[in-house]
Amino acid sequence: MPDNVVSTADEVLERLEDEIAFLAEGLATASEQLDELVSNLDDHLVEYSYDRVSDAVDEVGVILGEEVARDLTTLVSLGVIRHGHPITEGGKDASVPTLTAEELPLLVSDDEDDEDDEARIDNLRDRLNAAADHLCLLLSFANDRFDLAREAAERGNSGRALKDLWLAQQAVADAPTAYQLWMRCLGELADVSPGSLGAVGEMLMGFESFLHATHEAGSGNER
């Protein structure tokens, strides 16, 4: 089209809606990726697959990174134009789920009595489960808020979209700390009862035996 030919209102609207559809499709793909990660996370936690849990936390951060945030912010602007809504500030009054080490079930004291040992193992399981539940909740929260943000952006509801995007980003930012708390609880249980961790516990016990044998071999060579 020559530069001196002015687009009609219908042509401008068509281009606007095409751009909105393009951005919305890309953000929907990000949502699908998040859904898959979050749905698989619980299995990874139950299996104590700390490497896969770590990967999931990292991937959520990548998916909801700067590019997606920029696309959603652009979609907000276009949605506002398309629907004729005023741009409003995104409120930050809602809160992201939190859990600190102090809020975990209190540690049962170490005792040589067998019954007390069982109680301590159950206590450590409770702490580990609480940390796992929190990590699941945190990433599910980020996923849900992102879905709400992109839906609001398409409708031109800028305040709701920006608020939910901010909450999703906060949850993602907190996820590595939640993962470290879960790993701390996993280590506590591994120290006391590696057999409670299934295949992961067997691997840890095998690794510990290997380190012990290596140490003994090294000590023998020094004689």
N, C-alpha and C positions, 0 to 999 in steps of 0.2 A: 504494500500500500504506500503511495507517495506520501512524503512528509507533510505536504500541505492539505492532505485529505483528513478531516477530523472523523474519528471513530464515532459511530452511533452509540447511543446509550445501551442498546441491546448487545452490541459488540463488546463494549467495555464490561458489561455484566457477565457475558459469556467467558471472557478471559479471566475475570475475577473468580468465577465459579470453578473454572478449570484449575486455577492455582490453588484454590481451597481444597478441591478434590485431590490434587496431587500431594499436598502436604498432609491431608487427613489419611491418605492411603499409607504414606510412609510412617506416620505415627501409629496407625493401626498395626502395622508390621512389628513395630517396637513393642506394642502391647502383647502381641502373640508370643514374641520371644520371652517377655517377662512372665507370661502365664505358664509357659513350659518350664522355665527355671524354678518358679515358685512351687509348681505342682510336683517337681522332682526333689525339691529340697528336703521335704520331710523324710523321704526314703534314705537320702544320703545321711541325714542326722541319725536315723534309727540304726543304720549300718555303721555308724561312727566313721564314715568316709571323710575324714578331715580334709583331704586334698580336694575332693569334689565339692565339699561345702565351701572351701576357700575359693575355688574356681567360680562357684555360683555367686558369691559375694562380689568378686571382681567383675564378673560379666554384667551384673545388675548395674554396677557403677558405670561400666562402659556404655550400656544401652541408654541409660538416663544421663548421659554426659552432655557436653556443651552443644553438640550438633542437634540433638533431639530437643534440648531446651530452647535453642535458637529457632528451630522449626515451629515449635509450639507457640512461642512468642509471636512469630510472624503470622501464624494462623489466627491468633487472638486479634491482631491488628486487622487482618482481612475480614474476619468474622464480624468485627465491629462495623466496618464499612458496609459489608453486605447486608447486615440486619439493622443498621442505623442506630445501634446502641452507643451510649457514651462510654468512654474508657473510664474505668473505676479502679481504685487501688485494691490490690489483693490483700485481704486481711490475714493476720498471722496469729489469730487468737487461739486456734485449735492446737492440740499438742500431739507430738509424736510419741509412740509407746517407749517407755524407758525401763531399764532394769539395771541396778548396780550390784556389785558383789555383796554389799551390805544388805541388800533386799533378798538375797538367796536364803533358802532354809539354813539355819545355823548349823555349823559343823558339830557333829557328835564327837566327844572326846575319844582319843585313842586309848583302848584298853586291851589287855591280854586275854580277857575272858572271851570264849568262842561266841556266846550269845551277843555280847557287846560288839564283837567283830561284825556279825551279821547286821546288827542295827546300824553300824557305821557304814557298811556297804550300801544298805538301803538309803541311808542319809545322803551318801555321795551320789547315788542314782537320782534321788530327788533333786539335788542341786544341778546335776547335769541335765535332767529333763526340763527344769525350769529355764535354764539358759537356752536349751534347744527351742522350747516353746516361744521364748522371746525373740529369737532370731527369725523363726518362721513368721511370727506376728509382724515383726518390723518390715520384712521384705514383702509380705502380703499387703501391709499398709501402704508401702510405696507403690506397689502395683495398682491397688484400688484407687489411690489418689491420682495416679497418672491417668488412669482411665477416665475419671471424673474431669480432670483438667482438659483432656483433649476433646471430650464431648462438650464441655462448656465453651471451649474455644471455637468449635464449629458453629455454635449457636450465637456467638458474639457476646457471651457473658464473660467479660474480661476479668471482673473481680473474682468470680468463682474459679476461673481457669488459673489465674496467677496465684491465688491462694493455695489451690491443690497442687500446683506444680512446685511451689515452695515447700509444702509439706512432704511431697515425694522426695525432693532433693535432700531435705533434712534427714529423712529416714535412711536414704542411701548413704549419706555421710556418716551416720551412726552405726551402720552395719559392720564395718571392720572392728569397732570396739566390742560389739555384741559377739562377733566371731571369736575374738580373743578371750572373752569371758567364758564362752562355751569350751574353748580349748583348755583354759585353766581348769575347768571342772572335769574335762575329759582326762587331763593329766592327774588330777587328784584320785580319780577312780582307778586309773591305770597303775598308779603307785601302790594302791592297797589291794586291788583285785583285778589284775589284767585279764583273768579268765572271764570276767563279766562282759568283756568287750568283743567276744566272739573271735572272728578271724583277725580283726585288728589287734586284739589282745594277744593272740598267738604270734602275730608278726612282731609285736613289741617284745614279747618274752624271748622270741628267737633272736632278735636284735640285741637284747640285753645279754643273752648267753654268748653271742658272738663277741661282744665287747669284753665280757668277762674272760673268755678263752684267749682273746688277743692280749689282754692284760697279763694273764698267767704266762702266756708264751713269751711275752716281752720280759717278764720277771725272770723266767728260766734262762733266757739268753744272757742276762746280766750276771749270772752266777759264774 
